[in-house]
Amino acid sequence: QVPLVESGGGLVQAGGSLRLSCAASRIPFSIHDMGWYRQAPGKQRELVAVITSGGMTRYAESVKGRFTISRDIARYTAYLQMNSLKPEDTAVYFCNAKRMLATVIRDDYWGQGTQVTVSS
């Protein structure tokens, strides 16, 4: 089994909302930075949002004000609340867990992705 499993994707109309979940297992969840990335067909994977192990968040400019990343440490789950969805948000969304030691990557886990499709 993979350490990260995404769920919550689907088809919504523009202006709608979705909540993605990322369930973690067999990793020290609380000491990892949790991130959401997305990749549209023919496009490079891009960072959407990150919540650090210290609880700080940052977002891609394109989603700032519309998306919110959070985590429930007790439930070993990270979330991405997506509001005011646009067709441009259509992509496969991936969960990532990363742990750094200085500038060295110690852990870098990825889920298998969940499809988000936003219709006009």
Secondary structure as GFF3:
##gff-version 3
##sequence-region A 1 120
A	DSSP	beta_strand	4	7	.	.	.	ID=ss1
A	DSSP	beta_strand	10	13	.	.	.	ID=ss2
A	DSSP	beta_strand	18	24	.	.	.	ID=ss3
A	DSSP	three_ten_helix	29	31	.	.	.	ID=ss4
A	DSSP	beta_strand	33	39	.	.	.	ID=ss5
A	DSSP	beta_strand	46	51	.	.	.	ID=ss6
A	DSSP	beta_strand	57	59	.	.	.	ID=ss7
A	DSSP	beta_strand	67	72	.	.	.	ID=ss8
A	DSSP	three_ten_helix	73	75	.	.	.	ID=ss9
A	DSSP	beta_strand	77	82	.	.	.	ID=ss10
A	DSSP	three_ten_helix	87	89	.	.	.	ID=ss11
A	DSSP	beta_strand	91	101	.	.	.	ID=ss12
A	DSSP	beta_strand	104	110	.	.	.	ID=ss13
A	DSSP	beta_strand	114	119	.	.	.	ID=ss14
###
